[in-house]
Amino acid sequence: MQVTEHTHAIKIPFKLSIGQGKMVDRFVYAYLIYGKRICLIDCGVSSSEALILDYVKKTGRDPHEISMIIHTHCHPDHIGGSYTIKRISGCRVAAHIEAKPWIEDIERQYEERPIENFHSLVRNSVGVDLVLRDGDSLNVGDGLAVKVLHTPGHSRGSISLLFNEDGALFSGDAIPVAGDPPIYEDILSSVSSIRKLRQVEGLKVLFSSWADPQRGNRIYESMDQGLGYLQRIHEAVRKINREFPAISSGELCIRVLRNLGLPGLSAMPIVIKSIEAHLKASGHKDLLKL
């Protein structure tokens, strides 16, 4: 769907394994900036390229007009379609320098961050042609540019993109959604990154990967709600860890998820790592006052 003068959003469904043979329905957004050429922000999971390329054609554009893919980070539900789209369009791929190793070597990513159905989400590594850093201004064609904001926490190489032309912010997975399983590497960095985005004034639309586009006051409310959710998780981790200091990280994760009203089966390795991130920061009672 077209959202602003230059931006389009594509909602991509996929299934995520949560263990014990159970799958849950998830979705992720890919975004396009239409100018003289096309810039694609994230590519969804493997096979998402069909949805993306079909959308481009239905809007009267040619897939060969895609000149760049920018990855907000390196996880499989964001890079799955990148290899095929790059092969078809001949576009360049851009990502933060700390995301580059896992994009260019998915087997390394799988070894270091295992997900049960990883290889159904991403099947091919892809080369990164342009390395991004905080503060970079990236020309996406036709006089249009995005500013790179390094927003680590969900991953070390996570970035957000500010598109001033349409007052748009592409936040990737930087802003958590209340009720979703916690997935991040560094809780303190996550809080700091959301605060960084909260300081960007004059936003008209927020494009996150896990939620429908937000407008107006909802933009900053969603950031505040994300911060509140992180604090709520943190309080649950500290409380349960005080009550049961000898339990394993996996058991702690299950108890925290139950406290949050989430199913214990969501205690996948990537969620356990998030709970462990809170343990590392357990000396801080209130993350929002740091």
C-alpha positions as CSV (number, residue, x, y, z in Angstrom):
1,M,0.0,0.0,0.0
2,Q,1.1,3.5,-0.7
3,V,1.5,5.5,2.6
4,T,3.1,8.8,1.7
5,E,4.0,10.5,-1.6
6,H,7.2,8.4,-2.0
7,T,6.7,5.5,0.4
8,H,5.0,2.1,0.1
9,A,4.6,-0.7,2.6
10,I,4.4,-4.4,2.0
11,K,3.2,-6.7,4.9
12,I,4.8,-10.1,4.6
13,P,3.5,-13.1,6.6
14,F,5.7,-15.9,7.7
15,K,5.8,-18.7,10.3
16,L,8.3,-18.9,13.2
17,S,9.1,-22.0,15.0
18,I,8.8,-21.7,18.8
19,G,9.9,-25.2,19.6
20,Q,8.3,-28.6,20.2
21,G,7.0,-28.7,16.7
22,K,4.9,-25.5,17.2
23,M,4.8,-22.7,14.7
24,V,3.3,-19.2,15.2
25,D,2.1,-16.7,12.6
26,R,4.2,-13.6,12.4
27,F,4.6,-10.8,9.9
28,V,7.3,-8.3,8.9
29,Y,7.2,-5.2,6.8
30,A,9.3,-4.3,3.8
31,Y,9.2,-0.7,2.5
32,L,9.9,1.0,-0.8
33,I,10.9,4.6,-1.5
34,Y,9.8,5.5,-5.0
35,G,11.8,8.2,-6.8
36,K,13.3,8.0,-10.3
37,R,14.7,4.8,-9.0
38,I,13.5,2.5,-6.2
39,C,15.0,2.0,-2.8
40,L,13.9,-1.1,-0.9
41,I,14.2,-1.2,2.9
42,D,14.4,-4.8,4.1
43,C,13.3,-7.8,2.1
44,G,11.3,-10.1,4.5
45,V,11.9,-13.8,4.6
46,S,13.0,-16.1,1.8
47,S,10.4,-16.2,-1.0
48,S,9.2,-12.7,0.0
49,E,10.8,-11.5,-3.3
50,A,7.8,-12.7,-5.2
51,L,5.5,-10.5,-3.1
52,I,7.8,-7.5,-3.4
53,L,8.5,-7.8,-7.1
54,D,4.8,-8.4,-7.9
55,Y,3.9,-5.3,-5.9
56,V,6.5,-3.2,-7.9
57,K,5.0,-4.4,-11.1
58,K,1.4,-3.7,-10.0
59,T,2.3,-0.1,-9.2
60,G,3.5,0.4,-12.7
61,R,7.2,0.1,-12.0
62,D,9.9,-2.3,-13.2
63,P,11.9,-4.5,-10.7
64,H,15.0,-3.5,-12.5
65,E,14.4,0.0,-11.2
66,I,15.4,-1.2,-7.7
67,S,18.8,0.3,-7.3
68,M,19.4,-0.3,-3.6
69,I,18.4,-2.5,-0.7
70,I,19.0,-1.1,2.7
71,H,18.9,-3.6,5.6
72,T,17.9,-2.2,9.0
73,H,19.7,-5.2,10.4
74,C,20.9,-8.7,9.7
75,H,18.2,-11.1,11.0
76,P,16.6,-13.7,8.6
77,D,13.2,-12.1,8.4
78,H,14.8,-9.0,7.0
79,I,17.4,-10.4,4.6
80,G,15.6,-13.5,3.2
81,G,14.7,-12.0,-0.2
82,S,17.8,-10.0,-0.6
83,Y,19.9,-12.5,-2.6
84,T,17.2,-13.0,-5.3
85,I,16.2,-9.4,-5.6
86,K,19.9,-8.3,-6.0
87,R,20.4,-11.0,-8.6
88,I,17.3,-9.9,-10.6
89,S,17.7,-6.2,-10.3
90,G,21.5,-5.8,-10.1
91,C,21.0,-3.4,-7.1
92,R,23.5,-2.6,-4.4
93,V,23.0,-3.8,-0.9
94,A,23.7,-1.5,2.1
95,A,23.9,-2.3,5.8
96,H,25.6,-1.2,9.0
97,I,29.2,-2.3,9.3
98,E,28.3,-4.5,12.3
99,A,25.5,-6.2,10.4
100,K,27.7,-7.1,7.5
101,P,29.3,-10.4,8.8
102,W,25.9,-12.1,9.4
103,I,24.4,-10.9,6.1
104,E,27.4,-12.2,4.1
105,D,27.6,-15.5,6.0
106,I,24.2,-16.8,7.1
107,E,25.8,-20.1,8.4
108,R,27.8,-18.1,10.8
109,Q,24.6,-16.3,11.9
110,Y,22.8,-19.6,12.4
111,E,25.7,-20.9,14.5
112,E,25.9,-17.9,16.7
113,R,22.1,-17.2,16.8
114,P,20.2,-20.5,16.2
115,I,16.5,-20.4,15.2
116,E,14.8,-23.7,14.5
117,N,13.4,-22.9,11.1
118,F,16.3,-20.5,10.3
119,H,17.0,-22.0,6.8
120,S,13.3,-21.6,5.8
121,L,13.5,-17.9,6.5
122,V,16.8,-17.2,4.7
123,R,18.5,-19.5,2.2
124,N,21.4,-17.5,0.8
125,S,24.1,-15.1,2.0
126,V,24.4,-11.9,0.0
127,G,27.3,-9.5,-0.4
128,V,27.1,-6.0,1.2
129,D,28.2,-3.4,-1.3
130,L,27.9,-0.3,0.9
131,V,28.8,-0.2,4.6
132,L,26.9,2.3,6.7
133,R,27.7,4.2,9.9
134,D,25.8,6.5,12.2
135,G,25.1,9.9,10.6
136,D,25.6,8.8,7.0
137,S,23.4,10.5,4.5
138,L,22.5,8.1,1.8
139,N,21.3,9.2,-1.7
140,V,18.5,6.9,-2.8
141,G,18.0,8.7,-6.2
142,D,16.1,11.6,-7.7
143,G,17.4,14.0,-5.1
144,L,16.0,11.9,-2.2
145,A,18.1,10.9,0.8
146,V,17.9,9.0,4.0
147,K,19.9,9.7,7.2
148,V,21.3,6.7,9.0
149,L,20.8,6.5,12.7
150,H,22.6,3.7,14.5
151,T,20.1,2.2,16.9
152,P,21.6,-0.9,18.5
153,G,20.1,-3.1,21.1
154,H,17.9,-5.5,19.0
155,S,21.3,-6.2,17.3
156,R,24.6,-4.5,17.3
157,G,24.2,-3.5,13.7
158,S,20.6,-2.3,13.8
159,I,19.9,1.1,12.1
160,S,16.9,3.3,11.6
161,L,16.5,5.6,8.6
162,L,15.2,9.1,8.6
163,F,13.5,10.2,5.4
164,N,12.9,13.9,5.8
165,E,11.3,14.3,2.4
166,D,8.1,12.7,3.8
167,G,8.7,13.1,7.5
168,A,9.2,9.3,7.8
169,L,11.2,7.2,10.1
170,F,12.0,3.6,9.4
171,S,12.8,2.0,12.7
172,G,13.4,-1.6,11.9
173,D,13.0,-3.7,15.1
174,A,14.3,-1.0,17.4
175,I,10.9,-0.3,19.1
176,P,9.4,-3.4,20.8
177,V,5.6,-4.1,20.7
178,A,4.0,-4.8,24.0
179,G,2.8,-8.4,24.2
180,D,5.5,-9.7,21.8
181,P,8.3,-12.0,23.0
182,P,11.3,-9.9,23.9
183,I,14.0,-10.2,21.3
184,Y,17.2,-8.1,21.7
185,E,20.8,-8.4,22.6
186,D,21.5,-5.4,24.8
187,I,18.7,-3.9,26.9
188,L,20.5,-0.8,27.9
189,S,21.3,-0.1,24.2
190,S,17.7,-0.7,23.3
191,V,16.5,1.9,25.8
192,S,19.1,4.4,24.6
193,S,18.2,3.8,20.9
194,I,14.5,4.3,21.5
195,R,15.3,7.5,23.4
196,K,17.4,8.6,20.5
197,L,14.5,8.1,18.1
198,R,12.1,9.8,20.6
199,Q,14.2,13.0,20.2
200,V,13.6,13.2,16.4
201,E,11.0,16.0,16.0
202,G,8.4,16.5,13.4
203,L,7.8,13.0,12.4
204,K,4.6,12.3,10.3
205,V,4.8,8.6,9.9
206,L,6.6,5.7,11.7
207,F,7.5,2.6,9.7
208,S,8.4,-0.2,12.1
209,S,8.9,-3.9,11.1
210,W,6.5,-5.3,13.7
211,A,3.6,-2.9,13.6
212,D,1.4,-1.2,11.0
213,P,2.5,2.4,10.0
214,Q,1.8,4.9,12.8
215,R,0.9,8.6,12.3
216,G,0.7,11.7,14.4
217,N,0.7,11.3,18.2
218,R,0.7,7.5,17.8
219,I,4.4,7.7,16.6
220,Y,5.7,9.0,20.0
221,E,3.1,7.0,22.0
222,S,4.4,3.8,20.5
223,M,7.9,4.7,21.5
224,D,6.8,5.4,25.0
225,Q,4.9,2.2,25.1
226,G,7.9,0.3,23.9
227,L,10.1,1.8,26.7
228,G,7.4,1.0,29.3
229,Y,7.3,-2.6,28.1
230,L,11.0,-3.0,28.4
231,Q,10.8,-1.7,32.0
232,R,8.0,-4.1,32.7
233,I,10.1,-7.0,31.5
234,H,13.0,-5.7,33.5
235,E,11.0,-5.6,36.7
236,A,9.7,-9.2,36.1
237,V,13.3,-10.4,35.6
238,R,14.6,-8.8,38.7
239,K,11.7,-10.0,40.9
240,I,11.8,-13.6,39.7
241,N,15.6,-13.7,39.9
242,R,15.5,-12.5,43.5
243,E,12.9,-15.2,44.4
244,F,14.6,-18.0,42.5
245,P,18.3,-17.1,42.3
246,A,19.5,-20.6,41.4
247,I,17.2,-21.4,38.4
248,S,18.6,-21.6,34.9
249,S,18.3,-18.9,32.3
250,G,15.8,-21.1,30.5
251,E,13.5,-21.5,33.5
252,L,13.8,-17.9,34.4
253,C,12.7,-17.0,30.9
254,I,9.7,-19.3,31.1
255,R,8.7,-17.7,34.4
256,V,9.1,-14.2,33.1
257,L,7.1,-14.9,30.0
258,R,4.3,-16.4,32.2
259,N,4.4,-13.2,34.3
260,L,3.9,-11.2,31.2
261,G,1.1,-13.4,30.0
262,L,3.1,-14.9,27.2
263,P,3.3,-18.7,26.6
264,G,6.2,-20.5,28.1
265,L,6.9,-22.1,24.7
266,S,8.1,-18.7,23.6
267,A,11.3,-19.4,25.6
268,M,13.4,-19.9,22.4
269,P,17.2,-19.4,22.6
270,I,16.8,-15.8,21.2
271,V,14.3,-14.9,23.9
272,I,16.4,-16.5,26.6
273,K,19.3,-14.3,25.4
274,S,17.0,-11.2,25.9
275,I,16.3,-12.3,29.5
276,E,20.0,-12.7,30.1
277,A,20.5,-9.2,28.8
278,H,18.3,-8.0,31.6
279,L,20.3,-10.0,34.1
280,K,23.4,-8.2,33.0
281,A,21.7,-4.9,33.8
282,S,20.0,-6.1,37.0
283,G,21.9,-3.6,39.1
284,H,19.7,-0.9,37.5
285,K,16.2,-0.8,39.1
286,D,14.6,1.7,36.7
287,L,15.9,1.6,33.1
288,L,13.9,4.7,32.2
289,K,15.8,6.9,34.7
290,L,19.3,6.0,33.4
